[in-house]
Amino acid sequence: MDAARDCKTLKIVEADDLKLLDHVDTYGYKCPGHNCEVQAFPRAFRPENLVRAHFQVRSSHGADCDVAAEEAIIERGSKASVQQELETSPGLSPARLQLVDTRQIVNPELVPSELRAQADGRNTSKGNTEQRPAGRRPANSIRPICKSFLRFPFDRQLSLHIDGIDTTTYQTVFKKLRSKGFEQFTQQRVFYAELAWTAAEERIEHLTIPLNAGEWIEGKLVCYSVVVSWTEWSNTARSRLKNELETARQENMAASKSKAKTRSYLFFIGSQDAQTPSLFHVDDQRLICTAHDLLVFPTA
Ligand SMILES: [Zn+2]
């Protein structure tokens, strides 16, 4: 599972955000599903882990648990629309991006009480009768949104709201960078491209990530690059990104060599450099992530 519920705050936490914590309570999480109390154990949550962070469940889910069905939905969603299931599932297809301080997401001590009261996706107000989750909870970073974009190619007509982006569906919010010359983008989008095989280049003030897209000049691809300004980031946040990129790069090369069709993609919301259109600038760790999957564009 990609996410679990924090037992103290009842908020849903992305496994990958645990990498930003100094201390992870391995017994502090449970399944995020409806009426499900099964413990969820965080795995590969240290920044140096070169495996993607996740939660593991060791016993069976509650009878009403919708999360138990998620894998089957993801599987079906790769071949056909699963819109109805996505409309009622809390985490599979976020409807919007809601940026809150990452420290609040991962550290219950910093969560103001009003935020605790309105735990994501379910009604914790008075009364013991739990209502079914409202479905399509907001995401705290672009990560769950990008996963959903790749996983459900037949459901990209679903709504998606991100502040600063003027389109409102998965289909139109995402914009792939191509290899047909550098384009000048006048509107903000969630940009993405396959990661290059070349490793990211680290400097004190920034990290430069080459992408496998750009412009062919004399038989050589001059690539788009994302420049991440990370002077304000914690060491943990920097390590997380570096290790995530390395994991994704290795996965990408391995997939290509084994003739698999999956690829590692870098997703980001950033500003295109005014002088050099091959460069994009990103400074917020919540607005950049990788995902490894099959990219499908259904033909009508
Ligand atoms: Zn469950």
Residues whose N, C-alpha, C, O or C-beta is under 5 A from the ligand:
A	BS01	ZN	C31 G33 C36 H61 G62 C65 V67 A68
